[in-house]
């Protein structure tokens, strides 16, 4: 099948770097044709479906810039090669987030859903945990591939840490890079999407039921006991406390070559990433 309207813009991730928020801010723009599937994952998971499947994700009547927002592409060289073959003139963007913070956020994303039995403390002893949370924070190989195979002017990145103070500027810079009206203000700009907070659990529901039975001082006395039990059972304490200092230090040491390489490739100062400080413990 010959596809007349190729996807022109790819947002590559990585995951847990405000990718969902970025997608909605871009999809809000009337000149951007976002896929009906939030993350097409065509160039990795669904490549066997063929181009007709991929093309079918877009509104044929929309003459805007077609966008593929799949956060896992940035660390998948095979997917990047396929994108290169599909559209060598594509524009590509990604975010830079402190790899230690991104690792914790990726871990908490599955931990809060009870999807794994491992803890983050196991990453240096459990290869599956390392692949799941640490490898996906290493994007320099993907960045190197992009710089070697696409024109530099077709590659754009932004700092995750800038989003809180410069969210609109970041999004409008993306609009300008894509080639659409950069004066547009997306409705999703101020929405909190996929915030990495503990989910309501069965324990929360039990507590609310208790509130209907226990009154006044009696309920107050039970709160302290129940909160301690709930924090242990739900993992909420782990979320609030963040990583243990020794684990943070070990991960930072493991990521130093990655940080050095990104600085060299992108000519960007990431010296603040090397500092062992109390940078945000959690995030989207």
C-alpha positions in Angstrom: 0.0 0.0 0.0 1.3 3.5 -0.9 0.7 5.9 2.0 0.3 9.4 0.6 0.4 11.3 3.9 3.4 10.1 6.0 3.6 10.9 9.7 5.9 13.9 9.9 6.4 14.3 13.6 7.5 11.7 16.2 7.6 12.3 19.9 9.9 9.6 21.2 9.7 9.8 25.0 11.2 8.5 27.2 8.3 7.1 29.4 7.7 8.9 32.7 9.0 12.2 31.4 5.6 13.9 31.0 4.9 12.0 27.8 1.2 11.8 28.3 0.9 15.5 29.2 3.0 16.4 26.1 0.8 14.2 23.9 -2.4 16.0 25.1 -0.8 19.5 24.7 0.2 18.6 21.1 -3.0 16.8 20.3 -5.0 19.9 21.4 -3.5 21.8 18.5 -6.0 22.1 15.6 -3.1 21.9 13.1 -1.8 18.5 14.5 -3.4 15.3 13.4 -2.9 12.9 16.4 -3.5 9.2 16.0 -6.7 7.7 17.3 -4.5 5.4 19.4 -2.7 7.5 22.0 0.5 5.6 21.6 0.6 3.9 18.2 3.7 1.7 19.1 3.7 0.9 15.3 7.5 0.9 14.8 8.0 -1.7 17.5 5.1 -3.6 18.8 2.7 -3.4 15.8 5.1 -3.2 12.9 3.9 -6.6 11.6 0.4 -5.0 11.1 1.7 -3.1 8.1 1.5 0.5 6.9 -2.2 0.3 6.1 -2.9 -0.4 9.8 -0.7 2.6 10.8 -2.3 4.9 8.3 -5.7 3.9 9.5 -5.0 5.4 12.9 -5.2 8.9 11.4 -8.1 11.0 10.2 -7.8 11.1 6.4 -9.9 14.3 6.3 -7.5 16.2 8.6 -4.8 18.0 6.6 -2.7 18.8 9.7 0.7 17.4 10.6 0.5 13.8 11.5 2.0 12.9 14.9 3.1 9.6 16.4 3.7 9.9 20.2 5.2 6.6 21.4 7.5 7.1 24.4 9.4 3.8 24.0 10.9 4.7 20.7 13.8 6.7 22.0 15.7 3.7 23.5 14.7 1.2 20.7 17.3 1.4 17.9 15.3 -1.0 15.8 12.2 1.3 15.9 14.4 4.3 15.1 15.8 2.5 12.0 12.3 1.8 10.9 11.3 5.4 11.3 14.4 6.4 9.3 13.3 4.1 6.4 9.7 5.3 6.7 10.4 9.0 6.6 14.0 10.2 6.5 12.8 13.8 6.7 10.7 13.3 9.9 11.0 15.7 12.8 11.7 14.1 16.1 11.5 15.3 19.7 12.3 13.9 23.1 12.7 14.9 26.7 15.7 14.8 29.0 14.9 13.8 32.6 17.3 13.0 35.4 17.8 9.2 34.9 17.7 8.5 38.6 14.4 10.3 39.0 13.0 8.7 35.9 13.9 5.3 37.2 12.1 5.9 40.5 9.0 7.2 38.6 9.0 4.2 36.3 9.3 1.9 39.3 6.5 3.6 41.1 4.3 3.5 38.1 4.1 -0.3 38.3 4.5 -0.6 42.0 1.4 1.4 42.8 -0.6 -0.9 40.5 0.7 -3.9 42.3 2.0 -5.2 38.9 5.4 -6.4 40.3 6.6 -8.1 43.4 10.2 -6.7 43.1 11.4 -3.6 44.8 13.7 -1.0 43.4 16.4 -2.1 45.9 16.8 -5.3 43.7 17.9 -3.6 40.5 21.6 -4.5 41.0 20.8 -8.1 41.7 17.7 -8.7 39.6 18.4 -8.4 35.8 14.8 -8.2 34.9 14.2 -5.3 37.3 17.3 -3.6 35.8 16.0 -4.0 32.3 12.6 -2.8 33.3 13.5 0.4 35.2 17.2 1.3 34.6 17.8 0.4 31.0 14.8 2.4 29.9 16.4 5.5 31.5 19.4 5.1 29.2 18.6 7.0 26.0 22.0 8.1 24.8 22.3 5.3 22.2 19.0 6.4 20.7 20.1 10.0 20.7 23.4 9.1 19.0 21.5 7.2 16.3 19.2 10.2 15.7 22.1 12.6 15.3 23.9 10.2 12.9 20.9 9.6 10.7 18.7 12.7 10.7 19.5 16.3 10.0 20.3 18.1 13.3 17.6 20.7 12.6 15.0 17.9 12.6 15.8 17.0 16.2 14.5 18.8 19.2 14.7 18.1 23.0 13.5 19.8 26.1 14.3 19.5 29.8 11.7 17.8 32.0 12.7 20.0 34.9 11.7 23.1 33.0 8.1 22.1 32.6 6.8 23.3 35.9 8.1 26.9 35.4 8.1 27.0 31.6 5.4 24.7 30.5 3.8 27.0 28.0 7.2 28.1 26.5 8.2 24.4 26.2 5.0 23.5 24.4 5.1 26.5 22.1 8.7 25.7 21.2 7.5 22.3 20.2 4.8 23.9 18.1 7.4 26.1 16.4 9.6 23.1 15.8 6.7 21.1 14.2 5.8 24.0 12.0 2.3 24.9 13.4 1.0 28.1 15.0 3.1 28.6 18.1 0.7 31.2 19.6 -1.9 28.5 20.4 -2.4 27.8 24.2 -3.5 24.2 24.7 -6.4 23.5 27.2 -4.3 20.6 28.6 -1.5 22.9 29.6 -2.6 23.1 33.3 -4.0 19.7 33.6 -2.3 17.2 35.9 -2.0 14.0 34.0 -0.6 10.6 35.2 0.7 12.1 38.4 2.7 9.5 40.3 0.7 9.4 43.5 -0.5 6.4 45.5 -3.8 5.0 44.3 -6.8 4.6 46.5 -6.7 1.1 47.9 -9.0 -1.4 49.6 -7.5 0.0 52.8 -8.8 3.5 52.0 -12.3 2.0 51.5 -12.1 0.1 54.8 -11.1 3.3 56.6 -14.0 5.2 55.1 -16.4 2.5 56.2 -14.9 2.6 59.7 -15.6 6.3 59.8 -19.3 5.6 59.5 -19.1 3.4 62.6 -16.5 5.1 64.8 -17.1 8.6 66.0 -15.1 11.4 67.6 -12.1 10.4 69.9 -12.6 6.8 69.1 -12.0 7.3 65.4 -9.1 9.7 66.2 -7.4 7.1 68.3 -7.7 4.5 65.6 -6.3 6.8 62.9 -2.7 6.5 64.0 -2.8 2.8 64.2 -4.6 2.4 60.9 -2.4 4.8 59.1 0.8 2.9 60.0 -0.8 -0.4 58.9 -2.1 1.2 55.7 1.3 2.8 54.8 3.0 -0.6 55.2 0.4 -2.5 53.2 0.0 0.0 50.3 3.6 1.0 49.9 2.6 4.7 50.5 5.5 5.2 52.9 7.9 4.2 50.1 6.4 6.7 47.7 6.6 9.5 50.2 10.1 8.8 51.3 11.6 8.2 47.9 14.8 6.3 47.3 17.2 5.3 50.0 20.3 7.6 49.9 22.6 4.6 49.2 20.5 3.4 46.3 20.3 6.9 44.9 24.1 7.2 45.1 24.6 3.8 43.4 22.2 4.5 40.6 23.8 7.9 40.0 27.2 6.3 39.8 25.8 3.8 37.2 24.3 6.6 35.2 27.4 8.9 35.1 28.7 7.5 31.7 25.2 8.1 30.3 25.1 11.7 31.6 28.6 12.3 30.1 27.6 11.0 26.7 24.4 13.0 26.6 26.3 16.2 27.4 28.8 15.5 24.6 26.2 14.5 22.0 23.8 17.4 22.7 26.3 20.0 23.8 24.2 20.6 27.0 25.2 21.2 30.6 23.9 18.5 32.8 26.3 19.1 35.7 23.3 19.6 38.0 22.4 15.9 37.4 25.7 14.8 39.0 24.9 16.6 42.3 23.7 14.2 45.0 20.8 16.4 46.2 17.2 16.2 47.1 15.9 16.6 43.6 12.3 15.6 43.2 11.7 12.1 44.5 8.7 11.4 42.4 7.0 12.7 39.2 4.9 12.0 36.2 
